[in-house]
Amino acid sequence: MVNTRSQTKMADNADLLALLAEMKKSMEKGQEEMKKGLEEMKKGQNSLHPTKATKKLIAAVDSLLIYYLYKYFVRAALKNHFSYRI
């Protein structure tokens, strides 16, 4: 059987449509994977941010550190100040 031009063109178009459909599925799959990857990255970033309790703890430790450093240096300064005799 001899194919006419229009039959050959229709067969080529069908092949192209099948290829386009395959490409579309592949692109959609890639987009879904990218969305999942972005969600995982966001979850990872959120876990890096300190919670309110952690921030309060850090503030308390900072306050204690400043207090003890101040206390140490004041004592050292007073000790040196009163240790000089004329």
Secondary structure by P-SEA (a helix, b strand, c coil): ccccaaaaaaaaaaaaaaaaaaaaaaaaaaaaaaaaaaaaaaaaaaaacccaaaaaaaaaaaaaaaaaaaaaaaaaaaaaaacccc
